[in-house]
Amino acid sequence: MPISWSDDWSVNVKEIDAQHQTFLKILASIAELLYRPERAEELDDLMRQLESYMLYHFATEERYFDEFDYELAEEHKAEHRDLAAQVLKYKTRYKSEGDSILPEVIDFLEDWLVDHLATQDKKYTRCFNEHGLF
Ligand SMILES: [Fe+2]
C-alpha cells in the first residue's frame, strides 16, 4: 500500500522536503503500475528514475553536510551507502526475476524512507536551519 507524504516528516528545509515528496511519488507510481497490464516499458523507466533520483537526492543532502560541516555526516552517509548497495542488489534481481520482486522493493523502500526520515534526516534540521537553509 503506497504511503503519502505526512508533514510529520518535514525536515524544515523546502528543497529537501520537496525531494522526499518526489521520491514517494515515484514509489507510488511504481506501485500503481504493478496492477496495470502493458506496463513493462514504463516500469523500466520508473525503476531507472527511482535509482537516479535517489542518488541525486543523497548528493543534495551530502553537499549540505560538507558545506555546513555537519557533525553526523559520516553515520548519515553510511546509511545512504547501505541503501544504494541494497538498491543495486534489487536491480540485479529485477533483471533476472522481473516484476514479481517489485512489491517487496516498494515495501522495503517505503519502510527505509519513513525510518530514515524520522531518525537520520530529522537530526540535520537544526544544523541546516542554523546555516540559513530553510
Ligand atoms: Fe538522508
Boltz pocket constraint, residues with backbone or C-beta under 6 A from the ligand:
constraints:
  - pocket:
      binder: B
      contacts: [[A, 61], [A, 76], [A, 80], [A, 116], [A, 120], [A, 121]]
      max_distance: 6.0
